[in-house]
Amino acid sequence: MVQPVAMSLHEQVRNTLLFEIETGVFAGDGKLPTEPELCERFGVSRITVRRAVADLEEMGMVTRRQGRGTFVAAERPSLGTMAMGGFSDQLSAAGPTSRRIVEATTTAADEATAQRLGVRAGSPVFRLIRVFLLDDVPLSLDDSSYSLERYPGLDTMIDDATSTYRVLRETFGVHFHEVERRIGVSFTTVETALLLDRPEHDALIRIDKVARDRKDAIIHMSTVEVVPSRLELRMTAREE
């Protein structure tokens, strides 16, 4: 039997406050209770409360205002999960967005990758892993694969400042016709926890994506892992 991991006192306080923030308990002026009030409520020390609130601040959920107290942070950036575009096309947020390449490699497609991309086994595949950030705070980790037979030289055209979707459209004339996304849950590993600046085994939203063109050829496949406390997913359905 798998034993549950015991949470420290400050993690219990943090998670309770996080739930209350998410469910609108502090709607209105958005002000959290004072340290003494939280100590009394949870029966813990000031050090424990301060660590819990510091975690929330690091997560971008609260802001401290000198002489006024701690307040729920402004609305999180929103990502439209039913949109056609890539990350920078979809993100709605105040503040500068950026990308950081973690890995960019070219390998021969194994059987599983070849089948998923719809190419022959052994053909060159460009794998691109990037962290996407807002105000230098990591929001998500994107692991994408592209066929270099379909898009020769793509691996030489991408850097931290480049949108792959823009290159595909403008250089290769790609038209994004269909994007399928499957949404689930994953957890940070030792490596991804460092990249996303989160604790190990922290819950993430996982989006497995396949994009196709008008001929039903696969443009790319990707797995995006999103820090849920830093980014809101938005889905809109409209009547035809």
ABEGO torsion letter per residue (X at the ends): XBBBBBBBAAAAAAAAAAAAAAAGAABEAGBBBBAAAAAAAAGBBAAAAAAAAAAAAAAGABBBBBGAEBBBBBBBBBBBAABABBAAAABBBBEBBBBBBABBBBBBBBAAAAAAAGBBBGBBBBBBBBBBBBGGBBABBBBBBBBAAABBGAAAABBAABBAAAAAAAAAGBBBABBBBBBBBBBBBAAAAAAAGBBBGBBBBBBBBBBBBAAGBBABBBBBBBBAAABBBBBBBBBX
